Amino acid sequence: MIEQNLIKIKKNIPKNVTLVAVSKTKPNSDILEAYNAGQRIFGENKIQEMAEKHNELPKDIQWHMIGHLQSNKVKYMAHFVDLIHGVDRFKTLKEINKQAKKHKRVIKCLLQVKIAKEDTKFGFSFEDVKQLITTKELAELENIEIIGLMGMATFTDDEMQLSEEFSSLKVLFDQLKKEHSKLNVLSMGMSGDYQLAIKNGSNMVRVGSAIFGARNYIA
Ligand SMILES: *Cc1c(COP(=O)(O)O)cnc(C)c1O
């Protein structure tokens, strides 16, 4: 099933959109099935789980951290993580920078922006992002590179609301991009809403259950 699901989803997304296969809670055997079908980018939301999988699985997998970050665990992924999606505090950026430096790496990050109307979601406000991105403090972190933004919409079926939330982030992204040419990635969209997210400007989608099937816990 995993292979068929992947093929179907790939057909449904334009070439310029990067598919992150979200494998959290799923066993290595599932990941290998997707790997053997050609998938190389996988997303996890727990640092330790991702580090274990990184150890056990083929080394050409690119691991994306999509979950909320605890600063004290950044060290467990600093030597291999390819992209960190969910950065929502300057303090975390400083820690990523420090750990990246130890490994002589530059770690790519996305700033998570709060677009959902519900208040359970993490993220910077629009104003905070606009402000942060111009600061000297950020420029001084030489071992991180901010390459885009990430957003999570409200958990709802209301397509109007989803479109509004996604497009609000696209507007911010386009604004910032004018002055910061390194911003290239707009990570929005999951299994239930990735097509809508792409219509509204996403170029990176994080799809889990539509590839691997339902997870047996509430993530
Ligand atoms: C779990 C998760 C996803 C994938 O969710 P699905 O609905 O299974 O596609 C995407 N993004 C984040 C941040 C997640 O935690």
Ligand as a Chemical Component Dictionary entry (heavy atoms), coordinates in Angstrom:
data_LIG
# 
_chem_comp.id                   LIG 
_chem_comp.type                 NON-POLYMER 
_chem_comp.pdbx_formal_charge   0 
_chem_comp.three_letter_code    LIG 
# 
loop_
_chem_comp_atom.comp_id 
_chem_comp_atom.atom_id 
_chem_comp_atom.alt_atom_id 
_chem_comp_atom.type_symbol 
_chem_comp_atom.charge 
_chem_comp_atom.model_Cartn_x 
_chem_comp_atom.model_Cartn_y 
_chem_comp_atom.model_Cartn_z 
_chem_comp_atom.pdbx_ordinal 
LIG C1 C1 C 0 2.176  14.539 11.994 1  
LIG C2 C2 C 0 2.491  15.791 11.281 2  
LIG C3 C3 C 0 2.221  15.922 9.902  3  
LIG C4 C4 C 0 1.598  14.845 9.061  4  
LIG O1 O1 O 0 0.277  14.635 9.425  5  
LIG P1 P1 P 0 -0.709 13.738 8.527  6  
LIG O2 O2 O 0 -2.046 14.309 8.808  7  
LIG O3 O3 O 0 -0.558 12.353 9.018  8  
LIG O4 O4 O 0 -0.303 13.898 7.124  9  
LIG C5 C5 C 0 2.588  17.111 9.292  10 
LIG N1 N1 N 0 3.166  18.123 9.978  11 
LIG C6 C6 C 0 3.422  18.044 11.296 12 
LIG C7 C7 C 0 4.065  19.187 11.975 13 
LIG C8 C8 C 0 3.087  16.869 11.992 14 
LIG O5 O5 O 0 3.350  16.808 13.306 15 
# 
loop_
_chem_comp_bond.comp_id 
_chem_comp_bond.atom_id_1 
_chem_comp_bond.atom_id_2 
_chem_comp_bond.value_order 
_chem_comp_bond.pdbx_ordinal 
LIG C1 C2 SING 1  
LIG C2 C3 SING 2  
LIG C2 C8 DOUB 3  
LIG C3 C4 SING 4  
LIG C3 C5 DOUB 5  
LIG C4 O1 SING 6  
LIG O1 P1 SING 7  
LIG P1 O2 DOUB 8  
LIG P1 O3 SING 9  
LIG P1 O4 SING 10 
LIG C5 N1 SING 11 
LIG N1 C6 DOUB 12 
LIG C6 C7 SING 13 
LIG C6 C8 SING 14 
LIG C8 O5 SING 15 
# 
